Amino acid sequence: SGYEETRYEPSSVLFEAGMELVRQAEFEDEQSRFQSYFGGRTFEEADRYRQQYRGGDGQIVEVECESFEVRDMDLVEAASFIDILRKGRKYWEGEAGSDDPTWEVLMQPPVEVVDIVDG
């Protein structure tokens, strides 16, 4: 068929919508997650993400971009809508959600692939 269908759990869609509401209301100068490319700061971070969320599948590449922010992706998961709002503020402020954050890099397009690292 030429494309790969991606399915999302309803809860993850709600979390993303809540995060975007917080961004629009309180952090409108920040790059939206819906308009960002995501990555890790190191090969190890990217590989951990690949193992945990992609079943070990996928290619890890080195990229370059002009503008990016680092955020704790653990804050995107929440137990309730109120929790999303609380965690969303911490996320957009760039704070860690715990003593063991899972950092993600939100890159503003354009993003250029400069090397295939693994895969």
C-alpha positions as CSV (number, residue, x, y, z in Angstrom):
1,S,0.0,0.0,0.0
2,G,3.0,2.3,0.2
3,Y,2.6,3.6,3.7
4,E,2.8,2.2,7.2
5,E,-0.3,2.8,9.4
6,T,0.4,3.9,12.9
7,R,-2.2,3.3,15.6
8,Y,-2.2,5.3,18.9
9,E,-4.0,4.4,22.2
10,P,-6.8,7.0,22.9
11,S,-5.0,7.9,26.2
12,S,-1.8,8.9,24.3
13,V,-3.9,11.2,22.0
14,L,-5.5,12.8,25.1
15,F,-2.0,13.3,26.7
16,E,-0.7,15.0,23.5
17,A,-3.8,17.2,23.3
18,G,-3.4,18.2,26.9
19,M,0.3,19.0,26.5
20,E,-0.6,21.1,23.4
21,L,-3.3,23.0,25.4
22,V,-0.8,23.8,28.1
23,R,1.7,25.0,25.5
24,Q,-0.8,27.2,23.7
25,A,-2.1,28.7,27.0
26,E,1.2,29.3,28.9
27,F,4.2,28.6,26.6
28,E,3.1,29.8,23.2
29,D,6.7,30.7,22.1
30,E,7.8,27.0,22.5
31,Q,7.9,24.7,19.5
32,S,4.8,22.4,19.4
33,R,5.4,18.7,19.8
34,F,3.2,18.3,16.7
35,Q,5.7,20.3,14.7
36,S,8.9,18.8,16.1
37,Y,11.3,16.0,15.3
38,F,12.3,13.9,18.3
39,G,15.7,12.4,19.2
40,G,18.1,11.5,21.9
41,R,21.2,13.4,23.1
42,T,23.4,10.3,22.8
43,F,23.4,6.9,20.9
44,E,22.6,5.2,24.2
45,E,19.5,7.3,24.8
46,A,18.3,6.7,21.2
47,D,19.0,3.0,21.5
48,R,17.1,2.8,24.9
49,Y,14.1,4.4,23.2
50,R,14.3,2.0,20.3
51,Q,14.4,-1.0,22.6
52,Q,11.6,0.3,24.9
53,Y,9.2,1.7,22.4
54,R,10.0,0.1,19.0
55,G,10.8,-3.4,20.0
56,G,14.5,-2.9,18.9
57,D,13.4,-2.0,15.4
58,G,14.5,1.1,13.6
59,Q,17.5,3.0,12.4
60,I,19.5,5.4,14.5
61,V,20.9,8.4,12.6
62,E,23.0,11.4,13.5
63,V,21.2,14.7,12.7
64,E,21.9,18.4,12.7
65,C,19.4,21.2,13.3
66,E,19.6,24.9,14.2
67,S,17.1,25.0,17.1
68,F,16.2,22.4,19.7
69,E,15.0,22.0,23.3
70,V,15.5,19.1,25.8
71,R,12.5,17.9,27.7
72,D,11.6,15.0,30.0
73,M,9.4,12.7,28.0
74,D,8.3,10.9,31.2
75,L,6.1,14.0,31.9
76,V,4.0,13.2,28.8
77,E,2.4,10.3,30.5
78,A,-0.2,11.1,33.2
79,A,-2.9,9.5,35.3
80,S,-5.6,12.1,34.8
81,F,-6.3,15.3,32.9
82,I,-5.3,17.4,35.9
83,D,-2.1,15.5,36.1
84,I,-1.4,16.3,32.4
85,L,-1.8,20.0,33.1
86,R,0.6,19.8,36.1
87,K,3.1,17.7,34.3
88,G,2.7,19.8,31.1
89,R,3.9,22.9,32.9
90,K,7.0,21.1,34.2
91,Y,7.6,19.7,30.7
92,W,7.4,23.1,28.9
93,E,9.6,24.7,31.6
94,G,12.3,22.1,30.9
95,E,12.2,20.6,34.4
96,A,12.8,16.9,35.2
97,G,9.7,15.0,36.4
98,S,11.8,12.7,38.7
99,D,15.3,11.9,39.8
100,D,15.6,9.6,36.7
101,P,14.2,11.6,33.7
102,T,14.0,10.3,30.2
103,W,15.4,13.2,28.2
104,E,14.1,13.8,24.6
105,V,15.3,16.4,22.1
106,L,12.6,18.3,20.3
107,M,14.1,19.7,17.1
108,Q,12.6,22.4,15.0
109,P,12.6,21.6,11.3
110,P,14.6,21.6,9.1
111,V,16.6,18.6,10.4
112,E,19.3,17.1,8.3
113,V,20.5,13.5,8.5
114,V,24.3,13.6,8.5
115,D,25.2,9.9,9.2
116,I,23.6,6.5,9.7
117,V,24.9,5.4,13.1
118,D,23.2,2.0,13.5
119,G,20.6,-0.1,11.8
